[in-house]
Each structure stands twice: as structure tokens, then as C-alpha cells.
Amino acid sequence: MDKQTAKARVTAFTEKHREIWKFIKFTFTGVSTSVLEMAVFALLQYVVFASLREAPVGDSALLSFLGIEYKGYMYSYFISATIGYAAAFIMNRKLTFKADANPVLSSVLYIIMVVCTILFNTWLGSFLGSWVTDNGWNNFWVDMLVKLIVMTVPTLWTYPLNRFVIHRKKKDDSDKEA
């Protein structure tokens, strides 16, 4: 198959299956930014905050409610998630959905979604991270598996919110029926 035929097939697929193509691009963006987030997390957890991996966070009603027990994980998670979500916002807005809705409104809606997602992920990640640590299983691979699980769960709500609420197009000519 020559390059032109392959390009024509890809173009035909993306035109016929626009919504599937958007989800594929969203997934690619998610994987790309997840790799970035995991790399930052690993650097922070094992280098920058290595001395705080088992340091307790102290008394705080909010942190206790969220199940956050260790400073190293909390700092590593929060910073890496912020970087990952910021990169995902830019890539999804520009590449995946080609959004032209008000960028300020989109940013505010995205921040609300991210704060809720981070609170959920912080709770889930801290719960699983504490469970791993309490059982003596924490090592690089187990920590990365826990991080991957915690990062994957929010796709259940982040795709629909990104697609239909946050990264809308004012007038999406590509989605019109002929």
C-alpha cells in the first residue's frame, strides 16, 4: 500500500467515525500526558521527596478525611497531577477537540473538574499508597502500578466532560449531518 492510499484510508476513517476519532485522540493525549505525569511523579517520589516518603503529614481534618498519610506521596502526586492536567488541557483544546468556545469559561470548568478529580484521586491514591506501604509492598513498580490505576479511573467522567462541556466548539461544522 502506498502512502497516498494509506493517507486516504485514514482520512476516510476519521471523516466517517468522527466521534471515535476524537476518543482515539483523547486517549493518545491521555497516554502522552500520563507518561509525563508518571515521569514527574517518579522523579519527585524517588529523588526530590525521597526523604518524605514515609513522613506522616500530621493532624489535619481534610487530609485525614482524604486518607493522606505520607508527605512524599502527597507532594509528588499533587505536583505531577497538576503538570499532567495542564498539558492535557492544552493538547485536548488545541489538538483533540479543536475547541473555540470561550477559553476563560473552558479553563474555569476544567479547573473545577480537575479539582474534583484530584480530590478523588488523592483519596484513592493515598488509600492505595498507604495500603501498599502498610503491607511493605512499596517499591518502584508497585508504586507505578498504583499511580496508573489511580490515573485511569477518572476517564469515566473526564472524556464526557471534556468533549461535551469544557472543549465545545461554537459551531462544529464537522459534526453536521449532510
C-alpha positions as CSV (number, residue, x, y, z in Angstrom):
1,M,0.0,0.0,0.0
2,D,1.4,3.4,-1.0
3,K,1.5,6.4,1.2
4,Q,-1.3,8.2,-0.6
5,T,-3.7,5.2,-0.3
6,A,-2.9,4.9,3.4
7,K,-3.5,8.6,3.9
8,A,-6.8,8.3,2.0
9,R,-7.9,5.4,4.2
10,V,-7.1,7.3,7.4
11,T,-8.9,10.4,6.2
12,A,-11.9,8.3,5.2
13,F,-11.9,6.7,8.6
14,T,-11.6,9.9,10.5
15,E,-14.4,11.5,8.5
16,K,-16.8,8.6,8.8
17,H,-16.1,7.9,12.5
18,R,-15.6,11.5,13.9
19,E,-16.6,10.7,17.5
20,I,-14.4,7.5,17.6
21,W,-11.5,9.5,16.2
22,K,-12.0,12.2,18.9
23,F,-11.9,9.4,21.5
24,I,-8.7,7.9,20.0
25,K,-7.1,11.4,20.0
26,F,-8.3,11.9,23.6
27,T,-6.8,8.5,24.6
28,F,-3.5,9.3,22.9
29,T,-3.4,12.7,24.7
30,G,-4.2,10.9,27.9
31,V,-1.5,8.4,27.4
32,S,1.1,11.0,26.5
33,T,0.3,13.3,29.4
34,S,0.1,10.2,31.7
35,V,3.7,9.3,30.7
36,L,4.7,12.9,31.5
37,E,2.8,12.8,34.8
38,M,4.3,9.4,35.8
39,A,7.9,10.5,35.0
40,V,7.4,13.7,37.1
41,F,5.8,11.6,39.9
42,A,8.7,9.1,39.9
43,L,11.3,11.9,39.9
44,L,9.6,13.6,42.8
45,Q,8.8,10.5,44.8
46,Y,12.2,8.8,44.4
47,V,14.5,11.8,44.2
48,V,13.1,15.2,45.3
49,F,10.8,13.9,48.1
50,A,12.6,10.6,48.9
51,S,13.2,11.6,52.5
52,L,9.5,12.3,53.0
53,R,8.1,9.0,51.6
54,E,7.2,7.7,55.0
55,A,7.0,11.1,56.8
56,P,3.5,11.5,58.3
57,V,1.5,14.6,57.2
58,G,0.4,15.4,60.7
59,D,-3.0,16.3,62.1
60,S,-5.4,17.8,59.5
61,A,-9.1,17.0,59.3
62,L,-9.1,17.4,55.5
63,L,-6.0,15.2,55.0
64,S,-7.4,12.6,57.4
65,F,-10.7,12.6,55.6
66,L,-8.9,12.1,52.2
67,G,-6.8,9.3,53.8
68,I,-3.5,11.1,53.1
69,E,-0.8,9.8,55.5
70,Y,2.6,10.5,53.9
71,K,4.0,13.8,52.8
72,G,6.2,12.4,50.0
73,Y,3.3,10.8,48.2
74,M,1.1,13.8,48.7
75,Y,3.6,16.3,47.3
76,S,4.6,14.0,44.5
77,Y,1.1,13.3,43.5
78,F,-0.2,16.9,43.6
79,I,2.6,18.4,41.6
80,S,2.7,15.6,39.0
81,A,-1.1,15.7,38.6
82,T,-1.1,19.4,38.1
83,I,1.6,19.2,35.4
84,G,-0.2,16.3,33.7
85,Y,-3.6,18.0,33.7
86,A,-2.3,21.3,32.4
87,A,-0.6,19.6,29.5
88,A,-3.8,17.6,28.8
89,F,-5.9,20.8,28.8
90,I,-3.7,22.4,26.2
91,M,-3.4,19.3,24.0
92,N,-7.1,18.5,24.1
93,R,-8.2,22.0,23.5
94,K,-5.9,22.5,20.5
95,L,-5.5,19.0,19.0
96,T,-8.3,16.7,20.1
97,F,-11.4,18.8,20.1
98,K,-10.1,22.0,18.3
99,A,-12.3,24.0,20.7
100,D,-13.2,27.5,20.0
101,A,-15.5,28.1,23.0
102,N,-14.6,30.9,25.4
103,P,-11.2,29.9,26.7
104,V,-11.8,31.6,30.1
105,L,-15.0,29.6,30.7
106,S,-13.4,26.4,29.4
107,S,-10.5,27.0,31.8
108,V,-12.8,27.6,34.8
109,L,-14.8,24.5,34.0
110,Y,-11.7,22.5,33.5
111,I,-10.2,23.6,36.9
112,I,-13.5,22.6,38.6
113,M,-13.3,19.2,37.0
114,V,-9.7,18.8,37.8
115,V,-10.1,19.9,41.5
116,C,-12.8,17.3,41.9
117,T,-10.8,14.7,40.1
118,I,-7.6,15.5,42.1
119,L,-9.6,15.2,45.4
120,F,-10.9,11.8,44.3
121,N,-7.5,10.7,43.0
122,T,-5.7,12.0,46.1
123,W,-8.1,10.0,48.3
124,L,-7.8,6.8,46.1
125,G,-4.1,7.2,45.6
126,S,-3.4,7.8,49.3
127,F,-5.7,4.9,50.3
128,L,-3.9,2.6,47.9
129,G,-0.5,4.1,48.6
130,S,-1.0,3.7,52.4
131,W,-2.2,0.2,51.9
132,V,0.8,-0.7,49.9
133,T,3.2,1.0,52.4
134,D,1.4,-0.6,55.4
135,N,1.9,-4.1,53.8
136,G,5.5,-3.5,53.0
137,W,5.0,-3.7,49.2
138,N,6.1,-0.3,48.2
139,N,8.7,-0.4,45.5
140,F,9.0,1.4,42.2
141,W,6.9,-1.0,40.2
142,V,4.1,-1.3,42.7
143,D,4.0,2.5,43.1
144,M,3.8,3.0,39.4
145,L,1.0,0.4,39.1
146,V,-0.9,2.2,41.8
147,K,-0.3,5.5,40.1
148,L,-1.5,4.1,36.7
149,I,-4.7,2.7,38.3
150,V,-5.4,6.0,40.0
151,M,-4.8,7.9,36.8
152,T,-7.1,5.6,34.7
153,V,-10.3,5.7,36.8
154,P,-11.2,9.3,36.0
155,T,-11.6,8.6,32.3
156,L,-15.1,7.6,33.1
157,W,-16.0,11.2,33.7
158,T,-13.2,13.3,32.1
159,Y,-13.9,12.3,28.5
160,P,-17.6,13.2,28.5
161,L,-16.9,16.5,30.4
162,N,-14.1,17.5,28.1
163,R,-16.0,16.6,24.9
164,F,-19.4,18.0,25.7
165,V,-18.9,20.7,28.3
166,I,-15.4,22.0,28.5
167,H,-14.0,21.9,25.0
168,R,-17.0,22.7,22.9
169,K,-17.0,24.3,19.5
170,K,-19.2,27.3,19.0
171,K,-20.4,25.8,15.7
172,D,-19.0,22.4,14.8
173,D,-19.4,22.2,11.0
174,S,-17.7,18.8,11.0
175,D,-20.4,17.3,13.2
176,K,-23.3,18.5,11.0
177,E,-25.4,16.0,9.1
178,A,-25.2,16.5,5.3
